[in-house]
């Protein structure tokens, strides 16, 4: 993709220079070094402007482009209508109204531009209130304006997506590209055991998603043979469909953000849905190992949240009652700090600062 883009930019730069040189030396004076240099300079300026427009509209997807074209078409019709109305008025009152010809042309051009601008602006603003189907473009009411989700291989290998899809929140909005399924089948043939296992798990998840009654899983056959990187393909397809991408790979978030695509990370979503304990609340927790401080115990909730229990070190392997002291947010999720209710003595809460070592 990057090589193709570089080739096209170079090609148009060369063409711009050639056209400008040809134009400059085609005059009656013929070829001169001054005209050759001026032609090269104008060609470089024109080529730079073309490349600048390409960079400026880099995040302009196909749907928005078609909306703008449709707006220009309606604006053109409106501008022509205003000019025709003006001509009709002038024809009727030709005997009583006399306008300078040059001024009349300025008025007509102004009316045409006004109609073009107004028609385009009204189309863009009303795009959510119109329902029109055209190839590559779909205007729909605001109530239906919900972006689809493209699932990548990392999130398909995470079984939590099945529970999320089964909740009904993703009904009619999940899309799986066909090129991703081909990639998964290709990974099954690889000698790497880990890659084969993840690919098989992802294919099993797809089958389970297909079995969900109300999900209505959609497949997309669009492929980009010139692009080899699977993530670049996903980004290209997301821009084409005006969709978001759901992933379980944190490294892909930065890549997509550069391209202007919104990424939904399933780990961030999972952490946001973890139960939040309140200070003073009592919980039951099984102490599984010793903590860093003396008589400190470590346990885990069902969702994997670490619970640090002061005075719980003497209850390894037992389920005890604990009172929540505080909840701390870390880069890996939440940690809950508690006091054991049935411990002989309570310890102060200064050990919260050692949470990084407890995680280890």
C-alpha positions as CSV (number, residue, x, y, z in Angstrom):
1,X,0.0,0.0,0.0
2,X,2.8,2.5,0.9
3,X,4.8,1.6,-2.2
4,X,1.7,2.0,-4.4
5,X,1.0,5.4,-2.8
6,X,4.6,6.5,-3.2
7,X,4.5,5.4,-6.9
8,X,1.3,7.3,-7.6
9,X,2.6,10.5,-6.0
10,X,5.8,10.3,-7.9
11,X,3.9,9.6,-11.2
12,X,1.7,12.7,-10.8
13,X,4.6,14.9,-9.8
14,X,6.5,13.9,-13.0
15,X,3.3,14.4,-15.1
16,X,2.7,17.8,-13.6
17,X,6.3,18.8,-14.4
18,X,6.0,17.5,-18.0
19,X,2.7,19.2,-18.6
20,X,4.0,22.6,-17.3
21,X,7.2,22.3,-19.4
22,X,5.2,21.4,-22.5
23,X,2.9,24.4,-21.9
24,X,5.7,26.8,-21.4
25,X,7.8,25.9,-24.5
26,X,4.7,25.6,-26.8
27,X,4.5,29.4,-27.2
28,X,5.8,31.3,-30.3
29,X,9.2,31.9,-28.7
30,X,9.8,28.2,-28.4
31,X,12.4,26.6,-26.1
32,X,14.4,28.7,-23.8
33,X,16.2,27.8,-20.5
34,X,14.1,30.4,-18.6
35,X,10.9,28.8,-19.8
36,X,12.2,25.3,-19.0
37,X,13.1,26.4,-15.5
38,X,9.7,28.1,-15.0
39,X,7.9,25.0,-16.3
40,X,9.8,22.8,-13.9
41,X,9.0,25.2,-11.0
42,X,5.3,25.4,-11.9
43,X,5.2,21.6,-12.3
44,X,6.7,21.1,-8.8
45,X,4.2,23.6,-7.3
46,X,1.3,21.8,-9.0
47,X,2.5,18.4,-8.0
48,X,3.0,19.5,-4.4
49,X,-0.6,20.9,-4.3
50,X,-1.9,17.6,-5.5
51,X,0.0,15.7,-2.9
52,X,-1.1,18.2,-0.3
53,X,-4.7,17.6,-1.1
54,X,-4.1,13.9,-0.8
55,X,-2.6,14.3,2.7
56,X,-5.4,16.8,3.7
57,X,-8.2,14.3,2.7
58,X,-6.4,11.2,4.0
59,X,-9.1,10.4,6.5
60,X,-12.0,11.3,4.1
61,X,-13.8,8.0,3.6
62,X,-15.8,6.9,0.5
63,X,-19.2,7.4,2.2
64,X,-18.4,11.1,3.0
65,X,-17.0,11.6,-0.5
66,X,-20.2,10.4,-2.0
67,X,-22.3,12.6,0.3
68,X,-20.3,15.6,-0.8
69,X,-20.8,14.7,-4.5
70,X,-24.5,14.3,-4.0
71,X,-24.6,17.7,-2.2
72,X,-22.7,19.3,-5.1
73,X,-25.2,17.9,-7.5
74,X,-28.2,19.2,-5.6
75,X,-26.4,22.5,-5.2
76,X,-25.8,22.8,-8.9
77,X,-29.5,22.2,-9.6
78,X,-30.4,24.9,-7.1
79,X,-27.9,27.4,-8.5
80,X,-29.2,26.8,-12.0
81,X,-32.8,27.2,-10.8
82,X,-32.0,30.6,-9.2
83,X,-30.3,31.8,-12.4
84,X,-33.3,30.7,-14.5
85,X,-35.7,32.5,-12.2
86,X,-33.6,35.7,-12.5
87,X,-33.6,35.4,-16.3
88,X,-37.4,34.9,-16.3
89,X,-37.9,38.0,-14.2
90,X,-35.6,40.1,-16.4
91,X,-37.4,38.9,-19.6
92,X,-40.8,39.9,-18.2
93,X,-39.6,43.3,-17.0
94,X,-37.1,44.0,-19.8
95,X,-38.8,47.3,-20.6
96,X,-38.6,48.7,-17.1
97,X,-35.4,47.3,-15.7
98,X,-32.0,48.0,-17.2
99,X,-28.9,46.4,-15.7
100,X,-25.4,46.7,-16.8
101,X,-24.3,43.6,-18.7
102,X,-21.2,43.1,-16.5
103,X,-23.1,43.7,-13.3
104,X,-25.7,41.2,-14.5
105,X,-23.0,38.5,-15.0
106,X,-21.7,39.1,-11.5
107,X,-25.3,38.8,-10.1
108,X,-25.8,35.5,-12.0
109,X,-22.5,34.0,-10.8
110,X,-23.2,35.1,-7.2
111,X,-26.7,33.5,-7.3
112,X,-25.2,30.3,-8.8
113,X,-22.6,30.0,-6.1
114,X,-25.1,30.8,-3.4
115,X,-27.4,28.0,-4.7
116,X,-24.4,25.6,-5.0
117,X,-23.3,26.3,-1.4
118,X,-26.8,26.2,0.1
119,X,-27.7,22.9,-1.7
120,X,-24.5,21.2,-0.6
121,X,-24.8,22.4,3.0
122,X,-28.5,21.4,3.3
123,X,-27.6,17.9,1.9
124,X,-24.8,17.4,4.4
125,X,-27.0,18.6,7.3
126,X,-30.0,16.5,6.2
127,X,-28.0,13.3,5.6
128,X,-29.3,11.7,8.8
129,X,-32.9,12.5,8.0
130,X,-33.0,11.0,4.5
131,X,-33.1,7.3,3.7
132,X,-31.6,6.8,0.2
133,X,-29.7,3.8,-1.1
134,X,-27.0,4.4,-3.7
135,X,-24.0,2.2,-4.5
136,X,-21.4,2.8,-1.7
137,X,-23.6,5.3,0.1
138,X,-26.4,5.0,2.6
139,X,-28.3,7.8,4.3
140,X,-30.2,6.6,7.3
141,X,-32.1,8.2,10.2
142,X,-30.2,9.2,13.3
143,X,-31.9,6.4,15.3
144,X,-30.3,3.8,13.1
145,X,-26.9,5.5,13.0
146,X,-24.8,2.9,14.8
147,X,-21.5,1.8,13.4
148,X,-20.7,-1.8,12.6
149,X,-17.9,-3.6,14.3
150,X,-15.1,-5.5,12.4
151,X,-13.7,-8.3,14.5
152,X,-10.0,-9.1,14.1
153,X,-8.3,-12.4,14.8
154,X,-7.2,-11.5,18.4
155,X,-10.7,-10.8,19.6
156,X,-12.0,-13.9,17.8
157,X,-9.5,-15.9,19.8
158,X,-11.0,-14.5,23.0
159,X,-14.1,-16.5,24.1
160,X,-15.5,-13.4,26.0
161,X,-16.8,-12.1,22.7
162,X,-19.4,-14.9,22.7
163,X,-20.8,-13.8,26.0
164,X,-20.8,-10.2,24.8
165,X,-22.6,-11.0,21.5
166,X,-25.1,-13.2,23.4
167,X,-26.1,-10.2,25.5
168,X,-27.8,-8.7,22.5
169,X,-25.8,-5.4,22.5
170,X,-24.0,-6.3,19.2
171,X,-27.0,-7.7,17.3
172,X,-26.8,-6.9,13.5
173,X,-23.6,-5.0,13.9
174,X,-20.8,-7.6,13.8
175,X,-18.8,-8.1,10.5
176,X,-16.1,-10.7,9.9
177,X,-14.0,-10.2,6.7
178,X,-13.6,-13.3,4.5
179,X,-9.9,-12.5,4.1
180,X,-9.5,-12.9,7.9
181,X,-11.1,-16.4,7.7
182,X,-8.6,-17.4,5.0
183,X,-5.8,-16.1,7.1
184,X,-7.0,-18.3,10.1
185,X,-7.1,-21.4,7.9
186,X,-3.6,-20.6,6.7
187,X,-2.4,-20.3,10.3
188,X,-3.7,-23.8,11.0
189,X,-1.1,-25.2,8.6
190,X,1.8,-23.3,10.2
191,X,4.3,-25.4,12.3
192,X,4.0,-23.0,15.2
193,X,1.8,-24.7,17.8
194,X,0.7,-21.4,19.5
195,X,-0.5,-19.9,16.1
196,X,-2.4,-23.1,15.3
197,X,-4.1,-23.2,18.6
198,X,-5.2,-19.5,18.4
199,X,-6.4,-20.0,14.8
200,X,-8.5,-23.1,15.8
201,X,-9.9,-21.3,18.8
202,X,-10.9,-18.3,16.6
203,X,-12.7,-20.6,14.1
204,X,-14.5,-22.3,16.9
205,X,-15.6,-18.9,18.2
206,X,-16.9,-17.9,14.7
207,X,-19.0,-21.1,14.6
208,X,-20.5,-20.3,18.1
209,X,-21.3,-16.8,17.0
210,X,-23.1,-18.1,13.9
211,X,-25.2,-20.3,16.2
212,X,-26.5,-17.3,18.2
213,X,-30.1,-16.8,17.2
214,X,-30.5,-13.0,17.0
215,X,-26.9,-11.9,16.3
216,X,-27.2,-12.1,12.4
217,X,-23.5,-12.3,11.9
218,X,-22.4,-10.6,8.6
219,X,-19.5,-11.5,6.3
220,X,-17.7,-9.1,3.9
221,X,-16.1,-10.4,0.8
222,X,-14.0,-7.3,0.1
223,X,-10.3,-8.0,-0.2
224,X,-7.2,-6.0,-0.9
225,X,-4.7,-8.3,-2.7
226,X,-2.1,-5.5,-2.9
227,X,-2.0,-5.2,0.9
228,X,-0.2,-8.0,2.8
229,X,-0.5,-6.9,6.4
230,X,-3.8,-8.1,7.9
231,X,-4.1,-5.1,10.2
232,X,-3.7,-2.7,7.2
233,X,-6.4,-4.6,5.4
234,X,-8.7,-4.3,8.4
235,X,-8.1,-0.5,8.6
236,X,-8.7,-0.1,4.9
237,X,-12.0,-2.1,5.1
238,X,-13.1,-0.1,8.2
239,X,-12.6,3.1,6.3
240,X,-14.5,1.8,3.3
241,X,-17.5,0.6,5.5
242,X,-17.2,3.5,8.0
243,X,-17.0,0.9,10.8
244,X,-15.1,0.5,14.0
245,X,-12.6,-2.3,14.8
246,X,-12.8,-4.5,17.9
247,X,-9.6,-6.1,19.0
248,X,-7.9,-7.7,22.0
249,X,-4.4,-6.6,20.9
250,X,-3.4,-3.4,22.7
251,X,-0.5,-2.7,20.1
252,X,-3.1,-2.2,17.4
253,X,-4.8,0.7,19.0
254,X,-2.0,3.1,18.2
255,X,-1.7,1.9,14.6
256,X,-5.4,2.5,13.9
257,X,-5.5,5.8,15.7
258,X,-2.9,7.2,13.2
259,X,-5.2,6.1,10.3
260,X,-8.3,7.8,12.0
261,X,-10.1,4.5,12.8
262,X,-11.7,4.0,16.2
263,X,-10.6,0.9,18.0
264,X,-12.6,-0.8,20.8
265,X,-10.4,-2.9,23.0
266,X,-12.1,-5.8,24.7
267,X,-9.7,-5.7,27.7
268,X,-10.5,-2.1,28.4
269,X,-14.2,-2.9,28.1
270,X,-13.8,-5.9,30.5
271,X,-11.9,-3.7,33.1
272,X,-14.7,-1.1,32.9
273,X,-17.3,-3.8,33.7
274,X,-15.4,-5.2,36.7
275,X,-17.4,-4.9,40.0
276,X,-16.4,-1.8,41.9
277,X,-16.3,-2.3,45.7
278,X,-17.1,0.5,48.1
279,X,-15.1,1.3,51.2
280,X,-16.7,-0.3,54.2
281,X,-18.3,-3.1,52.2
282,X,-17.9,-6.6,53.4
283,X,-16.9,-9.4,51.0
284,X,-16.0,-13.1,51.1
285,X,-12.7,-14.0,49.6
286,X,-10.5,-17.1,49.5
287,X,-6.9,-16.4,50.5
288,X,-4.7,-18.1,48.0
289,X,-1.1,-17.0,48.9
290,X,0.9,-14.7,51.1
291,X,1.4,-11.1,50.4
292,X,4.5,-8.9,50.7
293,X,3.8,-7.6,54.2
294,X,3.7,-9.8,57.3
295,X,0.4,-11.7,57.8
296,X,-0.9,-10.2,54.5
297,X,-2.9,-12.5,52.2
298,X,-3.8,-12.3,48.5
299,X,-7.0,-13.5,47.0
300,X,-8.8,-13.1,43.6
301,X,-12.4,-12.4,42.7
302,X,-14.1,-14.5,40.0
303,X,-13.2,-11.9,37.3
304,X,-9.5,-12.0,38.2
305,X,-9.4,-8.8,40.4
306,X,-6.6,-9.0,43.0
307,X,-7.7,-8.6,46.6
308,X,-5.0,-7.7,49.2
309,X,-6.2,-8.7,52.7
310,X,-4.4,-7.3,55.7
311,X,-4.3,-10.0,58.4
312,X,-5.3,-12.7,55.9
313,X,-1.9,-14.5,55.7
314,X,-3.0,-16.9,58.5
315,X,-6.0,-18.1,56.5
316,X,-4.3,-19.5,53.4
317,X,-6.7,-21.8,51.5
318,X,-9.8,-20.6,53.6
319,X,-12.7,-18.3,52.6
320,X,-12.9,-15.4,55.1
321,X,-14.9,-12.2,55.6
322,X,-13.1,-9.0,54.8
323,X,-14.0,-5.3,54.9
324,X,-13.0,-3.2,51.9
325,X,-10.6,-0.3,52.7
326,X,-10.1,1.1,49.2
327,X,-10.0,0.3,45.5
328,X,-6.9,1.3,43.5
329,X,-6.8,1.5,39.6
330,X,-3.6,0.2,38.1
331,X,-2.4,-0.3,34.5
332,X,-3.4,-4.0,34.7
333,X,-6.9,-3.4,36.2
334,X,-8.3,-2.8,39.7
335,X,-6.9,-3.9,43.1
336,X,-9.0,-4.1,46.2
337,X,-7.4,-3.6,49.7
338,X,-9.2,-5.1,52.7
339,X,-8.9,-5.9,56.4
340,X,-9.7,-9.4,57.5
341,X,-12.8,-9.3,59.8
342,X,-11.7,-12.2,62.0
343,X,-8.0,-11.5,62.3
344,X,-6.4,-10.9,65.7
345,X,-5.2,-7.4,64.8
346,X,-5.7,-4.8,62.1
347,X,-2.9,-3.2,60.2
348,X,-2.7,0.3,58.8
349,X,-3.3,0.8,55.1
350,X,0.1,2.2,54.1
351,X,0.9,-1.0,52.2
352,X,-1.3,0.3,49.3
353,X,1.9,1.9,48.0
354,X,3.4,-1.6,47.5
355,X,0.7,-2.8,45.1
356,X,3.2,-3.1,42.2
357,X,5.2,-5.7,44.2
358,X,2.1,-7.5,45.2
359,X,1.2,-7.9,41.5
360,X,4.5,-9.7,41.0
